[in-house]
Amino acid sequence: MKYLFFDIECALVSKKWAKICAFGYCQTDEQFHILKKEDLLINPQGNFHLTDRKGTQGLVLPYKYADFKNYPTFCELADKIYGLLQDKDTFVAGHATMNDVKYLNLESQRFSLPPFSFRFADTQFVYMNRIGDFSRQFGLGTIAEQLNVEFIPHRAVDDAYATMRIAEAMCKEEGLSFPQLLEKYKIQRGEIKDFEIKPITSESFEAHKAAVEKRREERGRLKAEFSNFADREKRRRAKEGKLKNKSVCFSHPLELELPLSKKLLKAAFNEAATFTSHAEECDVYVCFENESGQRLVSVKANNARVYTPEEFLEYLGV
């Protein structure tokens, strides 16, 4: 069996287009000895419009953009790319591989080429399973630094090489081959076939998703209970008090602490306050001491008074 680690760079990415300009790969044997390493530069047949994941900040690829019009097109290199990825004796992997697989899907459809058909692994996903953290994405540079792998970012062949070295480092740490590493963490490879993409998954990731969904449902239940309580209690609001003509807002984490948030809101209503869920509209904002975020920024920008729960109760004399 051979391993093929690949990376793709695009001149432009949108929902409908992924104009590939570089296909880098690093082919090795099962002991990670390099058999071939190559950067296939491709004429994207379009202008370069590079952004980050948020679609804003421009990225800079380590290539001369003007040279790309002289390179072969994707169609001219398609047979080689299909051959590399679809070889039956090759174990394919990338880093954040779902993105690159989507790019291949879009390009094959753009040029009316046959659909790609291969299974793929993802070093980012393996790393997340190993450390048990699915809360965020781990970039190639972050993991490479952690595992002492050096490379030049965004040069496709170097990204592919770094991906290979990351896989090698993880395998050496555990004394396993790459397929055995996936098996240990019960990772199922993704697959692209007939223009459909099946994502990579694992038992730990599915458990994480279930836990996240359970927490989301619980937050929804608590938020609805607090909202219903606020609707009931505002009918008993005093007509006079310290907070007459003042609106009060609670932070989201505070709202979900129902015994406390209900006590605070009832005390506020007893002092003639009104309640709003819109932080930017409030006169008084109550939150836990170490909170941060955009809601608090907008509150301070509007010169609203900010209290901790303890300070607010003290202010109300409760």
C-alpha positions in Angstrom: 0.0 0.0 0.0 1.1 3.6 -0.7 0.0 6.7 1.1 -0.9 9.9 -0.8 -1.1 13.1 1.1 -2.5 16.0 -1.0 -3.4 19.7 -0.7 -5.2 22.1 -3.0 -5.0 25.8 -3.4 -7.6 27.8 -5.3 -7.6 31.1 -7.2 -11.2 31.6 -6.2 -13.7 29.8 -4.0 -17.5 30.4 -3.8 -20.6 28.2 -3.3 -20.6 27.4 -7.0 -16.9 27.6 -8.0 -13.5 26.4 -6.8 -11.0 27.4 -9.4 -8.0 25.1 -8.5 -4.6 26.6 -9.2 -2.4 24.1 -7.4 -2.6 20.4 -6.5 0.3 19.4 -4.3 1.0 15.8 -3.2 3.4 13.7 -1.3 3.4 10.0 -2.1 5.1 7.6 0.4 5.3 4.0 1.3 3.8 2.7 4.6 7.0 3.7 6.5 6.6 7.3 5.2 9.6 7.1 2.9 8.9 9.6 0.1 8.3 8.1 -3.3 7.3 11.2 -5.1 6.6 14.8 -4.2 5.2 17.3 -6.7 3.4 20.6 -7.1 1.0 20.6 -10.0 0.4 24.2 -10.9 -2.8 24.7 -12.9 -4.2 27.6 -15.0 -7.4 28.4 -13.0 -8.9 30.0 -16.1 -10.0 33.0 -14.1 -8.8 35.8 -11.9 -7.3 35.4 -8.4 -9.7 36.5 -5.6 -8.3 35.1 -2.3 -10.0 35.4 1.1 -9.7 33.7 4.5 -12.3 31.3 5.9 -14.5 34.3 6.8 -14.4 35.6 3.3 -12.8 38.8 4.2 -9.0 39.1 4.7 -7.0 38.4 1.6 -4.6 35.5 1.5 -1.3 35.5 -0.3 -0.1 32.4 -2.1 3.7 31.9 -2.5 3.5 31.8 -6.3 3.7 34.4 -9.1 0.1 34.8 -10.1 1.0 36.1 -13.6 2.7 32.8 -14.4 -0.5 30.7 -14.0 -1.8 31.5 -17.5 1.1 29.5 -18.9 0.3 26.4 -16.9 -1.8 23.4 -18.0 -5.6 23.6 -17.3 -7.4 21.3 -14.8 -8.7 19.3 -17.8 -5.2 18.8 -19.1 -4.0 17.5 -15.7 -7.3 15.6 -14.8 -6.1 12.2 -15.8 -3.0 12.4 -13.6 -5.0 13.8 -10.6 -7.7 11.1 -11.0 -5.0 8.4 -11.2 -3.3 9.6 -8.1 -6.4 9.8 -6.0 -8.3 6.8 -7.3 -5.5 4.2 -7.3 -6.8 1.1 -5.5 -3.6 0.5 -3.6 -3.3 4.1 -2.3 -4.5 5.3 1.1 -5.5 9.0 0.6 -5.3 11.7 3.2 -5.2 15.5 3.6 -5.7 18.1 6.3 -9.2 19.5 6.6 -9.7 17.2 3.7 -13.5 17.9 3.2 -12.6 21.3 1.8 -10.3 19.9 -0.8 -12.7 17.2 -1.8 -15.4 19.8 -2.3 -13.1 21.7 -4.6 -12.5 18.6 -6.7 -16.2 18.0 -6.9 -16.9 21.6 -8.1 -14.1 21.5 -10.7 -15.2 18.1 -12.1 -18.7 19.5 -12.5 -17.4 22.8 -13.9 -15.7 21.0 -16.7 -18.2 18.2 -17.1 -15.7 15.6 -16.1 -16.5 12.2 -14.5 -17.1 12.3 -10.7 -14.2 11.5 -8.4 -14.5 8.2 -6.5 -12.2 7.5 -3.5 -12.1 7.3 0.3 -10.1 9.8 2.3 -8.6 10.4 5.8 -7.9 13.7 7.6 -5.0 14.4 9.8 -6.8 17.2 11.5 -9.7 14.9 12.4 -7.3 12.2 13.7 -5.5 14.9 15.8 -8.9 16.0 17.3 -9.8 12.5 18.2 -6.4 11.9 19.8 -6.7 14.9 22.1 -10.5 14.6 22.5 -11.3 18.1 21.5 -13.9 18.8 18.8 -14.7 22.3 19.9 -12.7 24.1 17.2 -10.7 23.6 14.1 -6.9 23.0 14.4 -5.0 24.5 11.5 -2.1 22.8 9.8 0.4 25.3 11.3 -0.9 24.8 14.8 -0.5 21.0 14.7 2.8 21.2 12.8 4.2 23.5 15.5 2.9 21.1 18.2 4.6 18.2 16.5 7.8 20.1 15.5 7.1 19.9 11.7 8.4 22.8 9.6 6.9 23.9 6.3 5.9 26.9 4.1 2.2 27.6 4.5 -0.1 27.7 1.4 2.4 26.1 -1.0 0.4 23.1 -1.9 3.2 20.6 -2.1 4.6 21.9 1.2 1.2 21.6 2.9 0.9 18.1 1.6 4.4 17.3 2.9 3.6 18.8 6.3 0.4 16.8 6.4 2.5 13.6 5.8 4.9 14.5 8.5 2.0 15.2 11.0 0.6 11.7 10.1 4.1 10.2 10.6 4.6 11.9 13.9 1.2 10.7 15.3 1.9 7.2 14.0 5.3 7.1 15.6 4.0 8.3 18.9 1.6 5.4 19.0 3.6 2.8 17.3 0.9 2.2 14.7 0.5 2.4 10.9 -1.8 5.1 9.6 -4.8 2.8 9.0 -4.2 1.3 12.4 -4.3 4.7 14.0 -7.7 5.4 12.4 -8.9 2.0 13.6 -7.7 2.7 17.2 -9.9 5.8 17.4 -12.8 4.2 15.5 -12.5 6.7 12.7 -14.4 6.0 9.5 -12.9 7.5 6.4 -14.9 9.9 4.2 -15.9 9.1 0.7 -16.6 11.0 -2.6 -18.6 9.2 -5.2 -21.2 10.2 -7.8 -20.7 13.9 -6.8 -21.8 13.1 -3.3 -19.5 13.5 -0.3 -19.8 11.4 2.8 -17.9 13.1 5.7 -15.4 11.5 8.0 -16.7 10.5 11.4 -15.9 8.6 14.5 -17.6 7.3 17.7 -16.1 10.1 19.7 -17.2 12.7 17.3 -20.7 11.4 17.1 -20.8 11.4 20.9 -19.6 14.9 20.9 -22.3 16.0 18.5 -25.0 14.3 20.6 -23.7 16.1 23.7 -23.7 19.4 21.9 -27.2 18.9 20.7 -28.4 17.9 24.2 -26.9 21.1 25.6 -28.5 23.1 22.9 -31.9 21.6 23.6 -31.4 22.2 27.4 -30.5 25.8 26.7 -33.6 26.2 24.6 -35.7 24.8 27.4 -34.2 27.0 30.0 -34.5 30.1 27.8 -38.1 29.4 27.1 -38.9 28.9 30.8 -37.2 32.2 31.7 -39.1 34.0 28.9 -42.4 32.6 30.1 -41.5 33.6 33.7 -40.7 37.2 32.5 -44.0 37.4 30.6 -46.0 36.3 33.7 -44.1 38.5 36.3 -44.2 41.7 34.3 -47.9 41.9 34.9 -47.1 42.3 38.6 -44.6 45.0 38.0 -44.7 47.8 40.6 -45.6 51.2 39.3 -43.1 53.1 41.4 -39.5 52.2 42.5 -35.8 52.8 42.0 -35.9 51.5 38.4 -39.0 53.3 37.1 -38.5 54.1 33.4 -35.4 51.9 33.3 -35.0 48.8 31.3 -33.1 45.8 32.6 -31.3 43.1 30.5 -29.5 40.0 31.7 -26.6 38.2 30.0 -27.5 34.9 28.3 -25.5 32.7 30.8 -27.3 34.5 33.7 -30.7 34.0 32.1 -30.1 30.2 32.1 -29.3 30.1 35.9 -33.1 30.0 36.6 -33.2 30.3 40.4 -30.9 33.3 40.3 -32.3 35.0 37.2 -35.9 34.6 38.4 -35.0 36.1 41.7 -33.2 39.0 40.1 -36.0 39.7 37.6 -38.7 39.6 40.3 -36.7 42.1 42.4 -36.3 44.4 39.4 -40.0 44.3 38.7 -40.6 45.1 42.3 -38.7 48.3 41.7 -40.8 49.2 38.6 -38.2 48.1 36.0 -39.1 46.9 32.5 -37.3 43.9 30.9 -35.7 43.7 27.5 -33.8 40.9 25.9 -32.0 43.4 23.6 -28.8 44.4 25.3 -28.2 47.4 23.1 -31.5 48.9 24.4 -31.1 48.5 28.1 -30.3 51.0 30.9 -29.1 48.3 33.3 -27.2 45.1 32.4 -26.6 42.3 34.8 -23.9 39.6 34.1 -21.4 37.4 35.8 -18.1 39.0 36.8 -15.8 37.4 34.2 -18.1 37.6 31.2 -17.1 39.3 27.9 -18.4 39.4 24.4 -20.2 41.7 21.9 -23.3 42.2 24.1 -21.3 43.6 26.9 -19.3 45.8 24.5 -22.6 47.3 23.1 -23.9 47.8 26.6 -20.9 49.8 27.7 -20.9 51.8 24.4 -24.5 52.9 25.3 -23.3 53.9 28.9 -25.7 51.4 30.5 -24.9 50.5 34.1 -23.4 47.1 34.5 -23.8 45.0 37.7 -22.9 41.5 38.9 -25.9 39.6 40.3 -24.6 40.3 43.8 -24.1 44.0 43.1 -27.6 44.3 41.6 -29.3 42.6 44.6 -27.4 44.9 46.9 -28.4 48.0 44.9 -32.1 46.8 45.1 -31.7 46.2 48.8 -32.5 42.5 48.5 
